[in-house]
Amino acid sequence: MAMDDARDRRQAIATAIRAELERQAQNGAVRIDVDALAKAIDIALDPSSPDGEGRHPDELNATNDD
C-alpha cells in the first residue's frame, strides 16, 4: 500500500508541476516562477477547500439553505 501512496504522491507532484509550467508558459513567462511552482505542489499535496466556498448566513433563503 505504501508503494501506491508514493506513486500517487509522485503523480500528484508531476501533475502540479506540469500544469503550473504550462500556465506560466501560456502567460508568457520568460523565467520559471519557483514560488508559484512550490505553491502549486503544496496545494496538490494538501488541498484545502477554497476560501469562497459556501454561503454566508445572510445569503441563505428558503430555496438555498440546505
C-alpha positions as CSV (number, residue, x, y, z in Angstrom):
1,M,0.0,0.0,0.0
2,A,2.9,2.4,0.7
3,M,4.1,1.9,-2.8
4,D,0.8,3.1,-4.2
5,D,0.8,6.1,-1.8
6,A,4.3,7.0,-3.0
7,R,3.3,6.6,-6.6
8,D,0.2,8.7,-6.1
9,R,2.2,11.4,-4.4
10,R,4.8,11.5,-7.3
11,Q,1.9,11.6,-9.8
12,A,0.3,14.5,-7.9
13,I,3.6,16.3,-7.8
14,A,4.3,15.7,-11.5
15,T,0.8,16.8,-12.5
16,A,1.1,20.0,-10.4
17,I,4.5,20.8,-12.0
18,R,3.2,20.2,-15.5
19,A,0.1,22.3,-15.0
20,E,2.0,25.2,-13.4
21,L,4.7,25.3,-16.0
22,E,2.0,25.2,-18.7
23,R,0.2,28.1,-17.0
24,Q,3.3,30.1,-16.8
25,A,4.2,29.4,-20.4
26,Q,0.8,30.5,-21.6
27,N,1.2,33.7,-19.6
28,G,4.4,34.4,-21.5
29,A,6.8,33.8,-18.6
30,V,10.5,34.2,-19.5
31,R,11.6,32.6,-16.3
32,I,10.1,29.9,-14.1
33,D,8.3,31.4,-11.1
34,V,9.6,28.9,-8.5
35,D,7.4,30.3,-5.7
36,A,4.3,29.7,-7.8
37,L,5.6,26.2,-8.7
38,A,6.2,25.4,-5.0
39,K,2.7,26.7,-4.1
40,A,1.1,24.5,-6.8
41,I,2.9,21.5,-5.4
42,D,1.9,22.3,-1.9
43,I,-1.7,22.6,-2.9
44,A,-1.6,19.3,-4.8
45,L,-0.2,17.5,-1.8
46,D,-2.5,19.1,0.8
47,P,-5.6,20.5,-1.0
48,S,-7.8,22.7,1.2
49,S,-11.3,24.0,0.5
50,P,-11.4,27.3,-1.4
51,D,-12.0,30.4,0.8
52,G,-15.0,31.4,-1.2
53,E,-16.8,28.1,-0.9
54,G,-20.2,28.1,0.7
55,R,-22.7,30.8,1.7
56,H,-22.8,33.2,4.5
57,P,-25.9,33.1,6.7
58,D,-27.3,36.4,5.3
59,E,-27.1,34.9,1.8
60,L,-29.4,31.9,2.7
61,N,-33.1,31.8,1.9
62,A,-35.7,29.1,1.8
63,T,-34.5,27.8,-1.6
64,N,-30.8,27.5,-0.9
65,D,-30.5,26.8,2.9
66,D,-29.5,23.2,2.6
